[in-house]
């Protein structure tokens, strides 16, 4: 209304400019407009011109009978009428879970069936499918571990490795991670209000952070297995602090941050790579100076340092091979790191929780909620990983290791 009042208060000239399309952006196309004249240019100019004149021109143009006829013809040309659909295309023909179980049992060998039954009783070798682990003598679990459903989470992987190494009986409750797109169940939120994974109930006490879960589990273990954390006040304890127990200042967290910079950064890839390699060289130096010649960070026995480093180095190995063409485990450059990786892969607690190339390469961006940046030179390793059956092979003879079965390299617990 204000616009109409403005127009009515001054002389109005309606100019139907017949300029050809090529000249419609030329000032000469609007020569009829003067300082005392408001020109409504009904010349097909759109609102992109950003002026009231052209907005009104578009309105007037849209009311012309010829224009309305064209609109009607366009609408009529796109009307397809009723379409018949074959409903059988949408029928649910997938087998039920009961049918799948029957089919599975029909193809299982007797040894496989016995192994499955033993796993359900809490025995046998570790499997990420196991919901109960009793280690022979125990009748009840002492720990209830809430972990991610698909065994992607590196923080959950730490907890499982600690439970297995210390042989603490536990049961598993599976909860979807946030990146799965599903909400957390109410019964879990009652236990862990933050929704973070992992979470453990240890002898009735809720422990909500992965590193605290590892320490709580370590305290429960008996004398049949070595402690993961050395006694306080020792040289080994000081070494633990520097390597993984000093927050963001620890080597493990600094290496993680530099990996993220290089993997996802695009502005200064050469600089990101250089800084990451400097931190990887610190890892090599720490392993070369390990007591008793290693192969682990604190010597001949596994420790909390190895438990914390393993899940994330696993993901660095696979992702940097795929996106950067970089071989973290090159023994010619870092022999002690290569030896540590081989030692970890020889431990059942780690070997059973490792994942595959696909999880830590092609499936990594949605876990990170970020894009990973390819670099020139990645093509050969990427082709090798893509050519693996389903991308899910972690054979050690390939260019790179397939990383671990617990995925999601997030900045903190899920």
C-alpha positions as a Python dict, from the first residue, in 0.01 Angstrom:
ca = {
    (1, 'X'): (0, 0, 0),
    (2, 'X'): (281, 240, 82),
    (3, 'X'): (437, 160, -253),
    (4, 'X'): (111, 232, -438),
    (5, 'X'): (71, 563, -252),
    (6, 'X'): (424, 655, -353),
    (7, 'X'): (350, 578, -717),
    (8, 'X'): (21, 770, -717),
    (9, 'X'): (192, 1078, -571),
    (10, 'X'): (407, 1130, -881),
    (11, 'X'): (362, 1118, -1258),
    (12, 'X'): (382, 760, -1382),
    (13, 'X'): (502, 649, -1722),
    (14, 'X'): (457, 282, -1805),
    (15, 'X'): (735, 195, -2050),
    (16, 'X'): (712, -139, -2226),
    (17, 'X'): (1074, -156, -2327),
    (18, 'X'): (1127, -365, -2640),
    (19, 'X'): (1500, -399, -2599),
    (20, 'X'): (1654, -725, -2725),
    (21, 'X'): (1779, -962, -2455),
    (22, 'X'): (2144, -882, -2515),
    (23, 'X'): (2089, -514, -2435),
    (24, 'X'): (1851, -541, -2144),
    (25, 'X'): (2124, -476, -1894),
    (26, 'X'): (2223, -158, -2071),
    (27, 'X'): (2123, 173, -1912),
    (28, 'X'): (1987, 287, -2252),
    (29, 'X'): (1709, 30, -2221),
    (30, 'X'): (1552, 247, -1953),
    (31, 'X'): (1588, 582, -2121),
    (32, 'X'): (1223, 672, -2055),
    (33, 'X'): (1283, 708, -1682),
    (34, 'X'): (1364, 1055, -1557),
    (35, 'X'): (1415, 1220, -1222),
    (36, 'X'): (1045, 1309, -1206),
    (37, 'X'): (908, 993, -1362),
    (38, 'X'): (855, 648, -1218),
    (39, 'X'): (899, 392, -1496),
    (40, 'X'): (748, 45, -1457),
    (41, 'X'): (970, -164, -1681),
    (42, 'X'): (762, -460, -1794),
    (43, 'X'): (1052, -598, -1997),
    (44, 'X'): (1109, -937, -1841),
    (45, 'X'): (1375, -818, -1599),
    (46, 'X'): (1370, -1027, -1281),
    (47, 'X'): (1387, -935, -917),
    (48, 'X'): (1762, -992, -926),
    (49, 'X'): (1790, -628, -1037),
    (50, 'X'): (1700, -539, -679),
    (51, 'X'): (1470, -246, -762),
    (52, 'X'): (1105, -176, -690),
    (53, 'X'): (1045, -95, -1056),
    (54, 'X'): (1141, -443, -1170),
    (55, 'X'): (950, -613, -891),
    (56, 'X'): (633, -432, -1000),
    (57, 'X'): (718, -506, -1361),
    (58, 'X'): (727, -877, -1286),
    (59, 'X'): (391, -855, -1112),
    (60, 'X'): (231, -676, -1409),
    (61, 'X'): (391, -916, -1655),
    (62, 'X'): (256, -1217, -1467),
    (63, 'X'): (-100, -1081, -1514),
    (64, 'X'): (-79, -1059, -1894),
    (65, 'X'): (-311, -1310, -2065),
    (66, 'X'): (-39, -1437, -2296),
    (67, 'X'): (188, -1512, -1997),
    (68, 'X'): (-91, -1685, -1807),
    (69, 'X'): (-163, -1899, -2112),
    (70, 'X'): (198, -2012, -2124),
    (71, 'X'): (183, -2104, -1754),
    (72, 'X'): (-135, -2306, -1813),
    (73, 'X'): (23, -2487, -2109),
    (74, 'X'): (334, -2570, -1904),
    (75, 'X'): (126, -2707, -1616),
    (76, 'X'): (-90, -2912, -1853),
    (77, 'X'): (219, -3054, -2020),
    (78, 'X'): (348, -3186, -1688),
    (79, 'X'): (25, -3349, -1572),
    (80, 'X'): (65, -3720, -1616),
    (81, 'X'): (-266, -3834, -1480),
    (82, 'X'): (-321, -4137, -1260),
    (83, 'X'): (-38, -4389, -1248),
    (84, 'X'): (-90, -4753, -1164),
    (85, 'X'): (171, -4908, -941),
    (86, 'X'): (240, -5275, -892),
    (87, 'X'): (215, -5317, -515),
    (88, 'X'): (417, -5636, -527),
    (89, 'X'): (726, -5424, -581),
    (90, 'X'): (683, -5293, -226),
    (91, 'X'): (605, -5621, -55),
    (92, 'X'): (829, -5718, 236),
    (93, 'X'): (987, -6040, 115),
    (94, 'X'): (1286, -6034, 352),
    (95, 'X'): (1319, -6344, 569),
    (96, 'X'): (1242, -6314, 938),
    (97, 'X'): (1512, -6333, 1202),
    (98, 'X'): (1386, -6680, 1294),
    (99, 'X'): (1418, -6793, 933),
    (100, 'X'): (1769, -6649, 910),
    (101, 'X'): (1869, -6828, 1230),
    (102, 'X'): (1733, -7157, 1093),
    (103, 'X'): (1925, -7105, 769),
    (104, 'X'): (2244, -7027, 960),
    (105, 'X'): (2216, -7336, 1175),
    (106, 'X'): (2167, -7540, 859),
    (107, 'X'): (2504, -7435, 718),
    (108, 'X'): (2706, -7424, 1041),
    (109, 'X'): (2954, -7697, 1112),
    (110, 'X'): (2929, -7882, 1446),
    (111, 'X'): (3242, -7698, 1561),
    (112, 'X'): (3087, -7362, 1475),
    (113, 'X'): (2768, -7447, 1665),
    (114, 'X'): (2965, -7556, 1970),
    (115, 'X'): (3172, -7237, 1953),
    (116, 'X'): (2860, -7025, 1937),
    (117, 'X'): (2704, -7204, 2232),
    (118, 'X'): (3024, -7165, 2433),
    (119, 'X'): (3034, -6792, 2352),
    (120, 'X'): (2675, -6751, 2474),
    (121, 'X'): (2777, -6914, 2804),
    (122, 'X'): (3056, -6656, 2843),
    (123, 'X'): (3346, -6875, 2734),
    (124, 'X'): (3567, -6932, 2433),
    (125, 'X'): (3786, -6683, 2252),
    (126, 'X'): (3686, -6318, 2241),
    (127, 'X'): (3439, -6210, 1974),
    (128, 'X'): (3288, -5864, 1928),
    (129, 'X'): (2954, -6048, 1912),
    (130, 'X'): (2991, -6177, 2269),
    (131, 'X'): (2754, -6031, 2527),
    (132, 'X'): (2900, -6221, 2822),
    (133, 'X'): (3260, -6298, 2923),
    (134, 'X'): (3320, -6505, 3237),
    (135, 'X'): (3676, -6637, 3190),
    (136, 'X'): (3611, -6986, 3318),
    (137, 'X'): (3577, -6971, 3695),
    (138, 'X'): (3335, -6679, 3745),
    (139, 'X'): (2961, -6734, 3773),
    (140, 'X'): (2850, -6368, 3748),
    (141, 'X'): (2994, -6060, 3573),
    (142, 'X'): (3142, -5785, 3789),
    (143, 'X'): (3118, -5519, 3517),
    (144, 'X'): (2832, -5414, 3292),
    (145, 'X'): (2983, -5242, 2991),
    (146, 'X'): (2769, -5014, 2775),
    (147, 'X'): (2934, -4998, 2435),
    (148, 'X'): (2848, -4901, 2075),
    (149, 'X'): (2629, -5140, 1878),
    (150, 'X'): (2851, -5175, 1570),
    (151, 'X'): (3186, -5198, 1755),
    (152, 'X'): (3323, -4882, 1592),
    (153, 'X'): (3406, -4669, 1894),
    (154, 'X'): (3778, -4645, 1984),
    (155, 'X'): (3696, -4548, 2342),
    (156, 'X'): (3488, -4862, 2385),
    (157, 'X'): (3772, -5061, 2233),
    (158, 'X'): (4003, -4942, 2510),
    (159, 'X'): (3762, -5068, 2773),
    (160, 'X'): (3725, -5411, 2610),
    (161, 'X'): (4103, -5454, 2579),
    (162, 'X'): (4146, -5372, 2949),
    (163, 'X'): (3870, -5615, 3053),
    (164, 'X'): (4021, -5893, 2846),
    (165, 'X'): (4380, -5831, 2958),
    (166, 'X'): (4281, -5825, 3325),
    (167, 'X'): (4028, -6107, 3277),
    (168, 'X'): (3753, -5928, 3468),
    (169, 'X'): (3412, -6096, 3406),
    (170, 'X'): (3174, -5862, 3224),
    (171, 'X'): (2853, -5837, 3028),
    (172, 'X'): (2786, -5609, 2731),
    (173, 'X'): (2489, -5382, 2667),
    (174, 'X'): (2490, -5233, 2316),
    (175, 'X'): (2384, -4872, 2257),
    (176, 'X'): (2380, -4684, 1926),
    (177, 'X'): (2629, -4403, 1882),
    (178, 'X'): (2498, -4059, 1794),
    (179, 'X'): (2639, -4081, 1441),
    (180, 'X'): (2405, -4378, 1377),
    (181, 'X'): (2117, -4127, 1378),
    (182, 'X'): (1919, -4297, 1654),
    (183, 'X'): (1842, -4164, 1999),
    (184, 'X'): (1978, -4316, 2318),
    (185, 'X'): (1741, -4545, 2508),
    (186, 'X'): (1590, -4397, 2823),
    (187, 'X'): (1724, -4674, 3046),
    (188, 'X'): (2080, -4591, 2933),
    (189, 'X'): (2034, -4217, 2990),
    (190, 'X'): (1928, -4295, 3346),
    (191, 'X'): (2268, -4457, 3398),
    (192, 'X'): (2473, -4215, 3185),
    (193, 'X'): (2292, -3877, 3156),
    (194, 'X'): (2552, -3741, 2911),
    (195, 'X'): (2482, -4028, 2671),
    (196, 'X'): (2856, -4081, 2618),
    (197, 'X'): (3004, -4420, 2540),
    (198, 'X'): (3152, -4623, 2689),
    (199, 'X'): (3000, -4635, 3032),
    (200, 'X'): (3047, -4911, 3287),
    (201, 'X'): (2881, -5017, 3609),
    (202, 'X'): (3166, -5161, 3815),
    (203, 'X'): (3054, -5349, 4125),
    (204, 'X'): (2747, -5124, 4131),
    (205, 'X'): (2937, -4798, 4074),
    (206, 'X'): (2885, -4600, 3751),
    (207, 'X'): (3207, -4505, 3568),
    (208, 'X'): (3138, -4270, 3279),
    (209, 'X'): (3471, -4200, 3103),
    (210, 'X'): (3675, -4449, 2904),
    (211, 'X'): (4009, -4386, 3078),
    (212, 'X'): (3839, -4415, 3417),
    (213, 'X'): (3680, -4742, 3304),
    (214, 'X'): (4025, -4877, 3214),
    (215, 'X'): (4162, -4782, 3559),
    (216, 'X'): (3859, -4924, 3742),
    (217, 'X'): (3892, -5251, 3554),
    (218, 'X'): (4266, -5260, 3623),
    (219, 'X'): (4198, -5230, 3996),
    (220, 'X'): (3957, -5528, 3983),
    (221, 'X'): (4198, -5771, 3824),
    (222, 'X'): (4366, -6037, 4031),
    (223, 'X'): (4730, -6138, 4044),
    (224, 'X'): (4698, -6377, 3752),
    (225, 'X'): (4759, -6094, 3504),
    (226, 'X'): (4998, -5795, 3520),
    (227, 'X'): (4865, -5456, 3628),
    (228, 'X'): (4820, -5211, 3342),
    (229, 'X'): (4916, -4905, 3547),
    (230, 'X'): (5249, -4899, 3732),
    (231, 'X'): (5280, -4799, 4097),
    (232, 'X'): (5281, -4424, 4164),
    (233, 'X'): (5609, -4246, 4227),
    (234, 'X'): (5809, -4469, 3994),
    (235, 'X'): (5991, -4388, 3674),
    (236, 'X'): (5732, -4591, 3486),
    (237, 'X'): (5451, -4380, 3637),
    (238, 'X'): (5625, -4061, 3521),
    (239, 'X'): (5660, -4215, 3176),
    (240, 'X'): (5287, -4291, 3170),
    (241, 'X'): (5209, -3928, 3255),
    (242, 'X'): (5418, -3793, 2968),
    (243, 'X'): (5291, -4044, 2714),
    (244, 'X'): (4918, -4056, 2781),
    (245, 'X'): (4813, -3921, 3121),
    (246, 'X'): (4870, -3546, 3096),
    (247, 'X'): (4557, -3437, 2909),
    (248, 'X'): (4619, -3251, 2585),
    (249, 'X'): (4989, -3223, 2667),
    (250, 'X'): (5041, -3598, 2652),
    (251, 'X'): (5196, -3746, 2340),
    (252, 'X'): (4893, -3965, 2266),
    (253, 'X'): (4654, -3668, 2255),
    (254, 'X'): (4897, -3444, 2067),
    (255, 'X'): (4944, -3714, 1803),
    (256, 'X'): (4566, -3750, 1775),
    (257, 'X'): (4520, -3375, 1719),
    (258, 'X'): (4791, -3359, 1451),
    (259, 'X'): (4636, -3659, 1276),
    (260, 'X'): (4302, -3478, 1263),
    (261, 'X'): (4468, -3165, 1126),
    (262, 'X'): (4634, -3351, 843),
    (263, 'X'): (4342, -3586, 766),
    (264, 'X'): (4077, -3316, 739),
    (265, 'X'): (4277, -2998, 671),
    (266, 'X'): (4304, -2847, 323),
    (267, 'X'): (4481, -2512, 366),
    (268, 'X'): (4835, -2625, 453),
    (269, 'X'): (4866, -3000, 386),
    (270, 'X'): (5246, -3001, 367),
    (271, 'X'): (5271, -2828, 704),
    (272, 'X'): (5010, -3058, 859),
    (273, 'X'): (5201, -3362, 735),
    (274, 'X'): (5533, -3232, 869),
    (275, 'X'): (5390, -3169, 1216),
    (276, 'X'): (5220, -3508, 1223),
    (277, 'X'): (5545, -3682, 1126),
    (278, 'X'): (5731, -3498, 1402),
    (279, 'X'): (5487, -3642, 1656),
    (280, 'X'): (5507, -3987, 1501),
    (281, 'X'): (5886, -3964, 1539),
    (282, 'X'): (5828, -3893, 1910),
    (283, 'X'): (5635, -4220, 1930),
    (284, 'X'): (5924, -4400, 1762),
    (285, 'X'): (6169, -4245, 2008),
    (286, 'X'): (5953, -4343, 2307),
    (287, 'X'): (5938, -4704, 2190),
    (288, 'X'): (6310, -4715, 2117),
    (289, 'X'): (6383, -4612, 2477),
    (290, 'X'): (6131, -4852, 2637),
    (291, 'X'): (6262, -5045, 2938),
    (292, 'X'): (6391, -5398, 2875),
    (293, 'X'): (6394, -5334, 2502),
    (294, 'X'): (6016, -5321, 2462),
    (295, 'X'): (5830, -5405, 2247),
    (296, 'X'): (5565, -5210, 2445),
    (297, 'X'): (5589, -4855, 2574),
    (298, 'X'): (5679, -4965, 2929),
    (299, 'X'): (5881, -5268, 2836),
    (300, 'X'): (5796, -5634, 2793),
    (301, 'X'): (5444, -5615, 2941),
    (302, 'X'): (5136, -5442, 2805),
    (303, 'X'): (5039, -5126, 2996),
    (304, 'X'): (4775, -4855, 3005),
    (305, 'X'): (4988, -4663, 2754),
    (306, 'X'): (4950, -4934, 2490),
    (307, 'X'): (4578, -4961, 2561),
    (308, 'X'): (4531, -4590, 2496),
    (309, 'X'): (4754, -4564, 2191),
    (310, 'X'): (4632, -4873, 2004),
    (311, 'X'): (4279, -4769, 1897),
    (312, 'X'): (4387, -4436, 1752),
    (313, 'X'): (4710, -4545, 1586),
    (314, 'X'): (4500, -4817, 1425),
    (315, 'X'): (4275, -4555, 1269),
    (316, 'X'): (4568, -4337, 1167),
    (317, 'X'): (4729, -4628, 983),
    (318, 'X'): (4421, -4702, 774),
    (319, 'X'): (4291, -4349, 709),
    (320, 'X'): (4626, -4198, 612),
    (321, 'X'): (4690, -4484, 372),
    (322, 'X'): (4355, -4432, 201),
    (323, 'X'): (4338, -4053, 188),
    (324, 'X'): (4707, -3959, 180),
    (325, 'X'): (4891, -4266, 48),
    (326, 'X'): (5101, -4259, 365),
    (327, 'X'): (5241, -4574, 528),
    (328, 'X'): (5252, -4523, 906),
    (329, 'X'): (5391, -4871, 969),
    (330, 'X'): (5688, -4840, 732),
    (331, 'X'): (5951, -5043, 919),
    (332, 'X'): (6236, -4882, 725),
    (333, 'X'): (6149, -4543, 876),
    (334, 'X'): (6016, -4642, 1219),
    (335, 'X'): (6121, -4997, 1308),
    (336, 'X'): (6016, -4978, 1673),
    (337, 'X'): (5668, -4858, 1584),
    (338, 'X'): (5634, -5141, 1331),
    (339, 'X'): (5746, -5389, 1597),
    (340, 'X'): (5494, -5249, 1847),
    (341, 'X'): (5212, -5281, 1595),
    (342, 'X'): (5306, -5643, 1528),
    (343, 'X'): (5318, -5714, 1902),
    (344, 'X'): (4971, -5563, 1952),
    (345, 'X'): (4829, -5763, 1662),
    (346, 'X'): (4957, -6077, 1831),
    (347, 'X'): (4747, -6017, 2143),
    (348, 'X'): (4398, -6175, 2136),
    (349, 'X'): (4246, -5877, 2321),
    (350, 'X'): (4350, -5645, 2039),
    (351, 'X'): (4328, -5882, 1743),
    (352, 'X'): (3961, -5956, 1814),
    (353, 'X'): (3868, -5587, 1844),
    (354, 'X'): (4046, -5471, 1529),
    (355, 'X'): (3831, -5359, 1243),
    (356, 'X'): (3876, -5333, 869),
    (357, 'X'): (3989, -5098, 597),
    (358, 'X'): (3637, -4988, 509),
    (359, 'X'): (3545, -4879, 863),
    (360, 'X'): (3853, -4659, 895),
    (361, 'X'): (3866, -4519, 542),
    (362, 'X'): (3550, -4492, 334),
    (363, 'X'): (3321, -4508, 639),
    (364, 'X'): (3528, -4263, 844),
    (365, 'X'): (3385, -3922, 738),
    (366, 'X'): (3036, -3981, 886),
    (367, 'X'): (3196, -4102, 1207),
    (368, 'X'): (3399, -3781, 1226),
    (369, 'X'): (3115, -3561, 1098),
    (370, 'X'): (3384, -3412, 873),
    (371, 'X'): (3530, -3462, 528),
    (372, 'X'): (3871, -3624, 485),
    (373, 'X'): (4101, -3455, 233),
    (374, 'X'): (4262, -3660, -43),
    (375, 'X'): (4615, -3572, -151),
    (376, 'X'): (4809, -3652, -468),
    (377, 'X'): (4985, -3986, -430),
    (378, 'X'): (4701, -4162, -250),
    (379, 'X'): (4568, -4334, -561),
    (380, 'X'): (4757, -4665, -543),
    (381, 'X'): (4675, -4738, -179),
    (382, 'X'): (4316, -4627, -230),
    (383, 'X'): (4276, -4865, -525),
    (384, 'X'): (4425, -5149, -320),
    (385, 'X'): (4182, -5087, -33),
    (386, 'X'): (3882, -5041, -263),
    (387, 'X'): (3964, -5369, -437),
    (388, 'X'): (3946, -5572, -115),
    (389, 'X'): (3635, -5792, -79),
    (390, 'X'): (3375, -5553, 67),
    (391, 'X'): (3666, -5333, 173),
    (392, 'X'): (3683, -5552, 483),
    (393, 'X'): (4019, -5720, 493),
    (394, 'X'): (4286, -5652, 751),
    (395, 'X'): (4551, -5887, 624),
    (396, 'X'): (4895, -5772, 730),
    (397, 'X'): (5051, -5842, 391),
    (398, 'X'): (4880, -5543, 231),
    (399, 'X'): (5018, -5192, 209),
    (400, 'X'): (4861, -5090, 536),
    (401, 'X'): (4683, -5220, 839),
    (402, 'X'): (4306, -5236, 842),
    (403, 'X'): (4258, -5055, 1172),
    (404, 'X'): (4035, -5167, 1455),
    (405, 'X'): (3687, -5301, 1500),
    (406, 'X'): (3571, -5015, 1705),
    (407, 'X'): (3569, -4722, 1470),
    (408, 'X'): (3459, -4363, 1527),
    (409, 'X'): (3760, -4146, 1573),
    (410, 'X'): (3580, -3869, 1751),
    (411, 'X'): (3734, -3593, 1960),
    (412, 'X'): (3596, -3740, 2282),
    (413, 'X'): (3382, -4025, 2405),
    (414, 'X'): (3076, -4068, 2179),
}
